[in-house]
């Protein structure tokens, strides 16, 4: 015979002041747990959103990122003849040979320098990445030192307002457009003409770091990849763009999650001790109640389940409170260093239903561990000694 759950609800209500400490401790752990996972989720989502399943990115063979890669102009022309590339104006292949540099520019918030990624692209960059739109101003003119900056970069860095002129790479650049990349990593970049960028940094004009092509369909990737990787004139690797950016996010997201679980685990130990203290105190105050329940026929197992349920109820309340406390962080934009490119990347904290479920499970786990030993102790209380005082 099971003890009615209404008994546990009434117990929590009567002793709510003493259980509040445990609830707040668990709420704090859950809030930190969700915040860390939301940070990792937002960072990964931002990078993955930069890729398109219909795009392929070509790097030098063996290179893991654009910073390590180099592709010559002759190779770019060969790549442009590959099968399955979508055709643009004048039947030109939709492709963008690109270079990437890091420029130190002052932040609006502090005035200190931070790394911003400057991407040199081709005139077809907007057709290749059709999710990127110009929200103000216009696209840069080929052969001219003009910049189009992402909406997050425009908010973060000084001098990135429309019409301003800024200096980097020994060259003055005019901001002629603000682009909206839909929350992807490109929102934290500035785009310009690849050839002009090479000239400014005194790089060879016929050397690029990557080539991004727009395929007719995502199904054309294998044919396109086979054509390039079997061509003896090329030593390149071909990846689907969305998979490339997903791989780029793995190191940082893994690091964030590992550190987050470590911090949450340490805090969780404190919350478990809080739950233990609360449940032991509750048992000490209810010795006669427990003895009476045993005397009228409730078995040890029923007592254990009843007190475990009460501990889980407290932890669930703490989990719900922690979730409510941290929910406003959803969508909040922050920035961190992308260690793959050594540049700042803006991202939005993203709280998903899966993260909330994981956090509530973590809260219940703390409640289970914190309530198990007190529940067993309650079930083993000597009935006769407890009832003598009645």
C-alpha positions in Angstrom: 0.0 0.0 0.0 1.4 3.4 -1.1 1.4 6.5 1.0 -0.9 9.1 -0.7 1.1 11.8 -2.5 -1.1 14.5 -0.9 0.8 13.8 2.3 4.0 14.9 0.6 2.5 18.0 -0.9 1.2 19.1 2.5 4.6 18.3 4.0 6.3 20.6 1.5 3.8 23.3 2.1 4.0 23.2 5.9 7.9 23.1 5.8 8.3 25.3 2.8 10.6 27.7 4.6 13.1 24.9 5.4 12.9 23.5 1.9 13.4 26.9 0.2 17.1 26.7 0.7 17.3 23.4 -1.2 15.0 24.8 -3.9 17.1 27.9 -4.4 20.3 25.8 -4.5 19.0 23.5 -7.2 17.6 26.5 -9.1 21.0 28.1 -9.2 22.6 25.0 -10.5 19.9 24.5 -13.2 20.3 28.2 -14.2 24.0 27.8 -14.7 23.5 24.5 -16.5 21.1 26.0 -19.0 23.2 29.1 -19.5 26.2 27.0 -20.5 24.3 24.7 -22.8 22.6 27.7 -24.4 25.9 29.3 -25.0 27.3 26.2 -26.7 24.1 25.8 -28.7 24.1 29.4 -29.8 27.8 29.3 -30.9 27.2 26.1 -32.8 24.0 27.4 -34.4 25.8 30.6 -35.5 28.6 28.8 -37.3 26.3 26.1 -38.8 24.0 28.7 -40.1 26.9 30.1 -42.2 26.8 27.1 -44.4 24.4 26.0 -47.1 23.7 22.4 -48.2 23.7 23.7 -51.8 27.2 25.1 -51.5 30.6 23.4 -51.6 33.8 24.9 -50.1 37.2 24.0 -51.6 40.4 24.1 -49.6 44.0 23.0 -50.2 44.3 19.3 -49.6 45.1 18.6 -46.0 44.0 22.0 -44.8 41.4 22.1 -42.0 40.5 25.7 -42.2 40.7 28.7 -44.6 43.6 30.1 -42.5 45.7 27.1 -43.4 44.8 26.9 -47.1 46.0 28.4 -50.3 44.6 28.0 -53.9 46.1 29.6 -57.0 44.3 31.5 -59.7 44.9 28.7 -62.2 43.3 26.2 -59.8 40.4 28.6 -59.3 39.8 28.5 -63.1 39.9 24.7 -63.2 37.4 24.6 -60.3 35.1 26.9 -62.2 34.9 24.3 -65.0 33.7 21.6 -62.6 30.4 19.8 -63.2 27.2 20.8 -61.3 28.0 24.5 -60.6 25.1 26.8 -61.0 25.4 29.4 -63.7 25.0 33.1 -63.0 24.8 36.2 -65.2 26.5 35.9 -68.6 26.7 32.1 -67.9 29.5 32.6 -65.4 29.8 29.9 -62.7 28.5 31.1 -59.3 31.7 30.9 -57.3 33.7 33.1 -55.0 37.5 32.8 -54.6 38.2 34.2 -51.1 40.9 35.4 -48.8 40.7 36.0 -45.1 42.7 38.4 -42.9 42.4 39.4 -39.2 42.4 43.2 -38.4 42.6 44.7 -35.0 39.9 47.3 -34.6 38.6 49.1 -31.5 35.4 47.9 -29.8 32.6 50.4 -29.2 32.1 49.2 -25.7 35.6 49.6 -24.4 37.8 51.2 -27.1 40.2 48.3 -26.8 41.3 46.4 -30.0 39.7 43.2 -30.9 40.1 40.9 -33.9 37.6 41.2 -36.7 37.6 38.9 -39.7 37.9 40.7 -43.0 36.8 38.4 -45.9 37.8 39.2 -49.4 35.1 37.8 -51.8 34.2 38.0 -55.5 31.5 40.0 -57.1 29.2 36.9 -57.1 29.4 36.4 -53.3 25.8 37.4 -52.7 24.6 35.0 -55.3 26.7 32.2 -53.9 25.5 32.9 -50.4 22.0 34.0 -51.1 21.0 34.0 -47.4 23.1 37.2 -47.0 21.2 40.4 -47.8 22.1 44.0 -48.0 20.0 45.8 -45.4 21.4 49.3 -45.8 23.6 50.9 -48.5 24.9 48.8 -51.3 27.4 46.1 -52.2 31.0 47.1 -52.8 32.3 47.8 -56.3 34.9 45.5 -57.7 38.4 47.0 -57.6 37.5 49.7 -55.1 38.5 49.8 -51.4 35.0 49.5 -50.1 33.5 47.4 -47.2 30.2 45.7 -46.5 30.0 45.0 -42.8 27.8 42.5 -40.9 25.1 43.8 -38.6 26.8 42.5 -35.5 30.2 43.8 -36.6 28.6 47.2 -37.2 27.3 47.3 -33.6 30.5 46.0 -32.1 33.3 48.0 -33.7 34.0 51.7 -33.9 34.0 53.2 -37.4 31.7 50.6 -39.0 28.8 53.0 -39.5 27.5 53.4 -43.0 29.5 56.1 -44.9 32.5 56.0 -42.5 36.1 55.6 -43.6 38.4 53.3 -41.5 42.1 52.4 -41.8 43.6 48.9 -41.7 46.1 47.1 -43.7 47.7 50.4 -44.7 44.6 51.2 -46.7 41.6 53.5 -46.2 38.3 51.7 -46.6 34.8 53.2 -46.9 31.8 51.4 -45.4 29.2 51.3 -48.2 26.8 48.7 -47.0 25.4 46.8 -43.9 24.6 43.1 -44.5 22.2 40.8 -42.7 23.4 37.2 -42.7 20.5 35.8 -40.7 22.5 35.3 -37.5 25.3 33.4 -39.1 29.1 34.0 -38.6 29.1 36.4 -41.6 27.2 38.9 -39.4 30.5 39.3 -37.5 32.6 39.8 -40.6 33.4 42.6 -43.1 33.5 41.8 -46.8 35.5 43.5 -49.5 37.0 42.8 -52.9 39.5 39.9 -52.6 42.0 41.4 -55.1 42.0 44.8 -53.3 42.5 43.0 -49.9 45.4 41.1 -51.3 46.9 44.3 -52.6 46.5 46.1 -49.3 48.2 43.3 -47.4 50.9 43.0 -50.1 49.9 39.4 -50.9 50.2 37.8 -54.3 47.1 38.7 -56.3 46.7 35.2 -57.7 46.6 33.4 -54.4 43.4 32.7 -52.5 42.5 30.6 -49.4 39.3 29.0 -50.4 36.7 28.8 -53.1 33.0 28.5 -52.4 30.7 27.4 -55.3 26.9 27.3 -55.6 25.8 23.9 -56.9 22.7 23.4 -59.0 21.5 21.0 -56.3 22.9 19.5 -53.1 22.8 16.1 -55.0 25.6 17.4 -57.3 28.2 17.5 -54.5 29.6 13.9 -55.0 30.0 14.4 -58.8 31.6 17.8 -58.3 33.9 16.5 -55.6 35.0 13.4 -57.6 35.8 15.6 -60.6 38.1 17.9 -58.6 39.8 15.3 -56.3 40.7 13.0 -59.3 42.0 15.9 -61.4 45.9 15.6 -61.5 46.2 19.4 -61.7 44.5 19.9 -58.3 45.4 18.9 -54.8 42.2 20.0 -53.0 39.6 18.8 -50.6 35.9 19.4 -51.2 33.3 19.7 -48.4 29.7 20.6 -48.1 29.7 24.1 -46.7 27.3 23.4 -43.9 29.5 20.4 -42.8 32.6 22.5 -42.9 31.2 25.1 -40.5 29.7 22.4 -38.3 33.2 21.0 -38.0 34.6 24.4 -37.2 32.2 24.7 -34.3 33.1 21.4 -32.6 36.2 22.4 -30.6 34.7 25.5 -29.0 31.3 23.9 -28.3 32.9 20.8 -26.8 35.1 23.0 -24.6 32.2 25.1 -23.4 30.1 22.0 -22.6 33.0 20.3 -20.7 33.7 23.3 -18.6 30.0 23.9 -18.1 29.4 20.3 -16.9 32.4 20.7 -14.5 31.1 23.9 -13.0 27.5 22.5 -12.8 28.7 19.3 -11.2 30.6 21.2 -8.5 27.6 23.3 -7.8 25.4 20.2 -8.0 27.3 18.7 -5.1 26.4 21.7 -3.0 22.8 21.4 -4.0 22.8 17.7 -3.1 24.1 18.4 0.3 21.4 21.0 0.7 18.8 18.4 -0.3 20.3 15.9 2.2 20.2 18.4 5.0 16.6 19.4 4.2 15.4 15.8 4.0 17.3 14.7 7.2 15.8 17.8 9.0 12.4 16.9 7.8 12.8 13.3 9.0 14.0 14.5 12.5 10.9 16.6 12.8 8.5 13.8 11.6 9.7 10.8 13.6 6.3 10.2 15.1 4.5 10.7 11.8 6.7 8.1 10.2 6.3 5.7 13.1 2.5 6.2 12.9 2.5 5.4 9.2 4.5 2.2 9.8 2.2 1.3 12.7 -1.0 1.5 10.6 0.4 -0.8 7.9 2.6 1.1 5.5 5.7 -0.9 4.6 9.3 0.3 4.4 9.2 0.4 0.6 6.2 2.8 0.8 8.0 5.1 3.1 11.1 5.1 0.9 9.1 5.9 -2.2 7.1 8.6 -0.3 10.2 10.4 0.8 12.0 10.0 -2.5 8.9 11.5 -4.2 9.1 14.4 -1.8 12.8 15.0 -2.6 12.1 14.8 -6.3 9.2 17.3 -5.9 11.5 19.8 -4.2 14.2 19.3 -6.9 11.5 19.7 -9.7 10.4 23.0 -8.1 14.0 24.1 -8.0 14.5 23.0 -11.7 11.4 24.9 -12.8 12.4 28.0 -10.8 15.9 27.9 -12.3 14.5 27.6 -15.8 12.2 30.6 -15.3 15.1 32.6 -13.9 17.4 32.0 -16.9 14.8 32.0 -19.7 15.3 35.8 -20.4 18.8 35.0 -21.6 17.4 33.4 -24.7 18.3 35.5 -27.7 20.8 37.6 -25.8 23.7 38.4 -28.1 27.3 37.9 -26.8 30.7 37.5 -28.4 33.6 35.2 -27.8 36.9 34.3 -29.5 36.6 31.8 -32.3 39.8 29.8 -31.9 39.6 28.4 -35.4 40.0 31.9 -36.9 41.3 33.9 -33.9 38.5 36.5 -34.4 35.6 37.6 -32.4 32.3 36.0 -33.2 28.9 37.3 -32.1 26.3 34.7 -31.2 22.9 34.5 -29.5 22.2 32.3 -26.5 19.8 29.6 -27.6 17.6 27.7 -25.1 15.9 24.8 -26.8 13.3 22.4 -25.3 16.0 19.7 -25.3 18.2 21.8 -23.1 15.3 22.5 -20.7 14.6 18.7 -20.5 18.2 18.0 -19.8 18.3 20.6 -17.0 15.1 19.2 -15.4 16.6 15.7 -15.6 19.7 17.0 -13.9 17.6 18.6 -11.2 15.7 15.4 -10.6 19.0 13.4 -10.5 20.2 15.8 -7.7 16.9 15.3 -5.9 17.1 11.5 -6.2 20.7 11.4 -4.8 19.9 13.9 -2.1 16.7 12.1 -1.0 17.7 8.4 -1.3 19.7 8.0 2.0 17.3 10.1 4.1 14.4 8.0 2.7 16.1 4.8 3.6 16.8 6.1 7.1 13.1 7.1 7.5 12.0 3.7 6.5 14.3 2.0 9.1 13.3 4.2 12.1 12.3 2.0 15.2 8.5 2.1 15.5 8.3 1.3 19.2 10.8 3.9 20.4 9.1 6.6 18.3 5.7 5.8 19.5 6.6 5.8 23.2 6.4 9.5 23.3 2.8 9.6 22.1 
